[in-house]
């Protein structure tokens, strides 16, 4: 049974604080193991990756088999049905069109002192995308990670995807082909992250690593950060739905379960100003839990982490929602745009009852790689900006340096950085015709 709370309960703040601080993910202490794996890959390169692939994925391959060949990819893609191909191509088209609009522009101007200032954007030279394998594989995540990288102009994009017992997902291969991925490697786990970060004899290193993974992958991304950039450390998925009583309880129930079926650590939260509607949604959830294919996972997530909160009104719902800073936020209310304007913290907002969160997972256009565990308070979902760097530009004329240089020299002296001040003074003296110059 989910947890029921009401904002008018005397202990509401205590209950809410407990929810906000709860640790849902099952994250065993794997850091020492991951540290050893990374050290092994750094020391032995391909040999370490091959040994670990044999151990964890039960595959004995050679170094020249680490990378999928074009012929292997073609053969796998040929297995994809025309219906699945059309769906992936439509999703890719929409995702690409959305992310093209995110591209920032270079800027340059001359200020009143005559200095030319600005910035320019350039892509990272190489990016690596981790694609989970095993029990579930997600071609949609390939599109969401790879397309923004290519839109940003990344010249080289490599992905790693574990293939336990040699089984590869044809849809993942097609998604990679559609997205413009350049290299695909049949490896996973912390060893894949280490190979992407430090390189091996067969795998060139990258500059940035993105993509979800298990506890070992997350720990490896933490450890290699600084050597390479990473997107984020993602936790269990979450959805928060704000709904008034003028909704179909079945729709809201299914939306809540759309995240609960991911894994047992996910969280589904309903905020409503209608207690009767809250009970109706809970009854609908119980009904669907009898038939869902992944009902055991969804039931565990709903019973352990599900929450139904009754609020006084929708304004209060917005305030409570911001406390959660949810990964996914559905606004199933009469005027979702007005309510959205009152929301500050959310990874993605889905406006209106006709916009289920699931549409954003696949084909809406915006990215589905989003901040979890309340990190939407300070971070954003994946975008083209994750694959770009901004370089600032400055150009002084003699007149501009004469105008602002003395202040720089003064500040350098204040900080006891003599050479800083002298580098400016030498030029100012030349301008002033100092005889010592």
C-alpha positions in Angstrom: 0.0 0.0 0.0 1.3 3.5 -0.8 1.8 6.1 1.8 -1.1 8.5 2.3 -0.4 11.9 3.7 -2.3 15.2 3.9 -0.8 18.7 4.0 -3.2 19.5 6.8 -1.9 16.7 9.0 -0.2 17.9 12.1 2.9 15.9 11.3 2.9 16.6 7.6 6.3 18.4 7.6 7.8 15.5 9.5 6.4 13.0 7.0 7.5 15.0 4.0 11.0 15.5 5.3 11.3 11.8 5.8 10.2 11.2 2.2 12.7 13.8 0.9 15.6 12.3 2.7 14.7 8.6 2.0 17.4 6.6 0.2 15.6 4.5 -2.4 18.4 3.1 -4.5 20.0 -0.2 -3.5 23.6 0.9 -4.0 26.0 -1.6 -2.5 29.5 -0.5 -1.6 31.2 -1.3 -4.9 33.8 1.4 -4.9 36.7 -0.7 -4.0 35.8 -3.3 -6.6 35.4 -0.6 -9.3 38.7 1.0 -8.3 40.4 -2.3 -8.9 38.7 -2.8 -12.3 39.8 0.7 -13.4 43.3 0.1 -12.3 43.4 -3.2 -14.1 42.2 -1.7 -17.4 44.6 1.2 -17.1 47.5 -1.3 -16.6 46.6 -4.1 -19.0 44.3 -2.4 -21.5 42.6 -4.9 -23.9 43.7 -7.9 -21.9 41.9 -6.7 -18.8 38.7 -5.8 -20.7 38.7 -9.2 -22.4 39.2 -11.0 -19.1 36.4 -9.1 -17.4 34.1 -9.6 -20.4 34.7 -13.3 -20.1 34.0 -13.2 -16.4 30.9 -11.1 -16.3 29.3 -11.5 -19.8 30.4 -15.1 -20.4 32.1 -14.3 -23.7 35.5 -15.4 -24.8 36.5 -13.0 -27.6 39.7 -11.6 -28.9 40.8 -7.9 -29.1 39.8 -7.7 -32.8 36.2 -8.7 -31.8 35.7 -6.0 -29.2 34.2 -3.7 -31.9 31.2 -4.7 -33.9 32.0 -4.9 -37.6 29.8 -3.2 -40.2 28.7 -6.6 -41.5 27.6 -7.7 -38.0 25.7 -4.5 -37.5 24.0 -4.8 -40.9 23.0 -8.4 -40.1 21.4 -7.4 -36.8 19.6 -4.4 -38.3 18.1 -6.7 -40.9 16.2 -8.4 -38.2 14.3 -5.3 -37.2 10.7 -5.2 -38.4 9.5 -2.4 -40.7 7.2 -1.2 -38.0 9.9 -0.9 -35.4 12.2 0.8 -37.9 9.6 3.4 -38.7 9.0 4.1 -35.1 12.7 4.6 -34.4 13.1 6.8 -37.4 10.2 9.0 -36.4 11.5 9.3 -32.9 15.0 10.2 -34.2 13.6 12.8 -36.5 11.7 14.5 -33.6 14.6 14.3 -31.2 16.9 15.7 -33.7 14.6 18.6 -34.6 14.2 19.5 -30.9 17.9 19.5 -30.2 18.8 21.5 -33.2 16.9 24.3 -31.7 19.0 24.1 -28.5 22.2 25.0 -30.4 23.7 28.2 -28.9 25.2 30.9 -31.0 28.6 32.5 -30.9 28.7 36.1 -29.8 31.2 38.9 -30.4 31.0 42.7 -29.8 33.1 45.8 -29.1 32.6 47.6 -25.8 32.8 51.4 -25.2 36.5 51.1 -24.4 37.3 49.5 -27.7 37.9 46.0 -26.4 36.4 43.2 -28.6 34.8 40.5 -26.4 32.8 37.3 -27.0 32.6 33.6 -26.9 32.4 30.7 -29.2 31.1 27.1 -28.9 33.0 24.0 -30.0 32.1 20.3 -29.5 34.2 17.8 -27.6 36.3 15.8 -29.9 35.0 12.4 -28.8 32.1 11.2 -26.7 31.3 7.8 -25.3 27.8 6.5 -24.6 27.1 3.7 -22.2 24.1 1.5 -23.2 22.8 -0.9 -20.6 22.4 -4.5 -21.6 21.2 -7.7 -20.0 17.6 -7.9 -18.7 16.5 -4.8 -20.5 18.0 -2.7 -23.3 16.8 0.7 -24.4 17.2 1.8 -28.0 15.4 5.0 -27.0 18.3 5.9 -24.7 20.7 5.5 -27.6 18.7 8.1 -29.6 18.5 10.4 -26.6 22.2 10.3 -25.9 23.7 10.0 -29.4 21.6 12.5 -31.4 22.4 15.5 -29.2 26.1 14.6 -29.5 25.9 14.5 -33.2 23.8 17.7 -33.4 26.5 19.4 -31.3 29.0 18.3 -33.9 31.0 15.7 -32.0 33.2 14.1 -34.7 33.6 10.7 -33.0 30.9 9.0 -31.0 31.5 5.5 -29.5 29.1 3.4 -27.6 29.6 0.4 -25.4 26.9 -2.2 -24.9 27.3 -5.4 -23.0 26.1 -8.5 -24.8 25.8 -11.3 -22.2 26.3 -14.7 -23.8 26.8 -12.9 -27.1 23.2 -11.7 -27.4 22.9 -8.3 -29.1 19.8 -6.2 -29.5 19.0 -5.4 -33.1 17.0 -2.3 -32.1 20.0 -0.9 -30.3 22.1 -1.4 -33.4 19.6 0.3 -35.6 19.2 3.2 -33.1 23.0 3.6 -33.2 23.1 3.6 -37.0 20.2 6.1 -37.2 21.9 8.4 -34.7 25.2 8.5 -36.5 27.3 6.5 -34.0 30.8 5.8 -35.3 31.9 2.8 -33.2 30.1 0.1 -31.2 31.9 -2.1 -28.7 30.4 -5.2 -27.1 31.6 -4.5 -23.5 29.9 -3.2 -20.4 30.3 -2.6 -16.7 33.0 -0.5 -15.0 35.5 -1.9 -17.5 33.7 -0.2 -20.3 33.8 3.1 -18.5 37.5 2.7 -17.8 38.2 1.8 -21.4 36.3 4.9 -22.7 38.1 7.2 -20.1 41.7 5.9 -20.4 41.7 4.0 -23.7 43.1 0.6 -24.5 45.1 -0.7 -27.4 41.8 -1.1 -29.4 39.6 1.6 -27.9 40.6 5.2 -28.2 39.7 7.4 -25.2 36.9 9.9 -25.3 36.4 13.3 -23.7 32.9 12.8 -22.2 30.9 9.8 -21.1 27.1 9.8 -20.9 24.5 7.1 -20.4 22.8 5.2 -17.5 24.1 2.0 -15.8 24.1 0.0 -12.7 25.9 0.7 -9.4 29.2 -0.4 -10.9 28.8 1.9 -13.9 27.8 4.8 -11.6 30.8 4.3 -9.3 33.1 4.1 -12.3 31.7 7.3 -13.7 32.3 9.0 -10.4 35.9 7.8 -10.4 36.8 8.8 -13.9 35.2 12.3 -13.6 38.0 14.8 -14.0 39.9 12.6 -16.5 36.7 12.9 -18.6 33.5 14.7 -18.3 30.3 12.9 -17.4 26.6 13.7 -17.8 25.3 12.9 -14.3 25.0 10.1 -11.7 21.4 9.0 -12.3 19.3 7.4 -9.5 16.1 5.5 -9.6 13.4 7.0 -11.9 10.5 9.0 -10.4 7.2 10.6 -11.5 5.0 13.1 -9.7 1.5 13.8 -11.0 -0.5 16.8 -10.0 -4.1 16.0 -10.9 -7.5 17.5 -10.1 -10.7 15.5 -9.8 -11.6 16.1 -13.5 -9.5 13.2 -14.8 -9.9 9.6 -15.6 -8.5 7.7 -12.7 -7.3 4.9 -15.0 -5.1 7.3 -17.0 -3.4 8.7 -13.9 -3.0 5.2 -12.5 -1.3 4.0 -15.6 1.0 7.0 -15.7 2.1 6.3 -12.1 2.8 2.7 -13.0 4.7 3.7 -16.2 7.6 4.5 -13.9 6.9 1.9 -11.2 7.5 -0.8 -13.8 11.1 0.3 -14.4 12.5 -1.2 -11.2 11.6 -1.7 -7.5 13.4 1.5 -6.4 11.4 3.9 -8.6 8.9 6.3 -7.0 5.4 7.4 -8.1 3.7 10.3 -6.4 0.2 11.7 -6.8 -0.7 15.2 -5.6 -4.4 16.0 -5.7 -6.9 18.4 -4.1 -9.7 15.8 -4.4 -9.6 13.0 -1.7 -12.2 10.9 -3.5 -10.2 11.1 -6.7 -7.1 9.9 -4.8 -8.9 6.8 -3.6 -10.2 6.2 -7.2 -6.6 6.3 -8.6 -5.4 4.0 -5.9 -8.1 1.5 -6.7 -7.2 1.7 -10.4 -3.5 1.1 -9.6 -4.5 -2.1 -7.8 -6.6 -3.1 -10.8 -3.8 -2.7 -13.3 -1.3 -4.5 -11.0 -3.3 -7.6 -11.6 -2.4 -7.7 -15.3 0.8 -5.9 -16.0 3.6 -8.1 -17.3 6.0 -6.4 -14.9 3.5 -6.4 -12.1 5.8 -7.9 -9.5 8.3 -5.0 -10.0 5.6 -2.4 -10.2 3.8 -3.6 -7.1 7.0 -3.6 -5.1 7.8 -0.1 -6.2 4.3 1.2 -5.5 4.0 -0.5 -2.1 7.5 0.6 -0.9 7.8 4.0 -2.5 4.4 5.1 -3.8 2.9 8.3 -2.2 -0.5 9.9 -2.4 -0.6 13.5 -1.0 -3.8 15.4 -0.5 -3.4 19.2 -0.8 -5.6 22.1 -0.1 -5.4 23.5 -3.6 -3.2 23.4 -6.7 -1.1 26.4 -5.5 -0.1 24.3 -2.6 0.5 21.3 -4.9 3.1 23.5 -6.8 4.9 24.3 -3.6 5.0 20.6 -2.5 6.1 19.5 -5.9 9.0 21.9 -5.8 10.2 20.3 -2.6 10.5 17.0 -4.5 12.0 18.6 -7.6 10.8 15.5 -9.6 12.5 14.0 -12.6 9.1 13.8 -14.4 6.2 16.1 -13.6 2.7 15.7 -15.1 0.2 18.5 -14.7 -3.2 17.0 -15.3 -5.2 20.0 -14.5 -7.6 22.4 -16.3 -4.9 25.1 -16.9 -1.5 23.3 -17.0 0.3 26.3 -18.4 -0.7 28.5 -15.5 0.3 25.9 -13.0 3.6 25.3 -14.8 4.5 28.9 -14.4 4.4 28.3 -10.6 6.8 25.4 -10.8 10.5 26.1 -10.4 12.1 22.7 -10.0 11.4 19.7 -12.4 13.5 17.8 -14.9 10.7 17.7 -17.4 7.1 19.0 -17.3 4.2 17.3 -19.2 1.4 19.7 -19.7 -2.2 18.4 -19.7 -3.9 15.0 -19.4 -3.2 14.3 -23.1 0.6 14.4 -22.5 1.6 11.2 -20.7 5.2 11.1 -19.5 5.7 8.0 -21.6 5.5 10.1 -24.8 8.6 11.9 -23.5 10.4 8.7 -23.0 10.2 7.9 -26.7 9.0 10.3 -29.3 8.0 13.7 -27.9 11.3 15.4 -28.7 12.8 16.7 -25.5 15.5 14.5 -23.9 14.5 11.8 -21.5 17.9 11.7 -19.7 16.9 13.8 -16.6 18.1 14.7 -13.1 16.8 12.4 -10.4 16.9 12.4 -6.6 15.9 16.1 -6.3 18.9 17.2 -8.4 16.5 19.1 -10.6 17.0 21.8 -8.0 20.4 22.6 -9.5 20.8 20.6 -12.8 19.1 20.0 -16.1 18.4 17.1 -18.4 20.8 16.1 -21.2 21.1 18.5 -24.1 23.5 19.6 -26.9 25.2 21.8 -24.3 26.5 18.6 -22.6 28.7 18.0 -25.7 29.8 21.6 -26.2 32.4 23.8 -24.6 32.3 27.6 -24.4 35.6 29.4 -25.1 35.7 33.1 -24.2 37.4 35.6 -26.5 39.0 38.9 -25.7 41.0 41.3 -27.9 42.5 44.6 -26.6 43.5 47.5 -28.8 46.2 49.9 -27.5 43.5 52.3 -26.6 41.4 49.7 -24.8 44.4 48.6 -22.8 45.2 52.2 -21.9 41.6 52.6 -20.7 41.3 49.5 -18.5 44.9 48.3 -18.0 45.7 50.6 -15.0 42.8 49.0 -13.0 44.2 45.5 -13.8 47.6 46.6 -12.6 46.1 47.9 -9.4 44.3 44.7 -8.7 47.4 42.6 -9.4 49.4 44.6 -6.8 46.5 44.2 -4.3 46.8 40.4 -4.8 50.7 40.5 -4.5 51.0 39.1 -8.0 53.8 41.2 -9.3 54.3 39.6 -12.7 50.6 40.0 -13.5 50.9 43.7 -13.0 54.2 44.0 -14.8 52.7 42.2 -17.9 50.2 45.0 -18.2 52.6 47.8 -17.1 55.2 46.8 -19.8 52.6 47.5 -22.5 51.3 50.7 -20.9 54.9 52.0 -20.7 55.4 51.3 -24.5 52.2 53.3 -25.2 53.4 56.1 -23.0 56.8 56.2 -24.7 58.7 55.3 -21.5 62.4 55.7 -22.4 63.3 52.6 -20.4 61.1 50.6 -22.8 
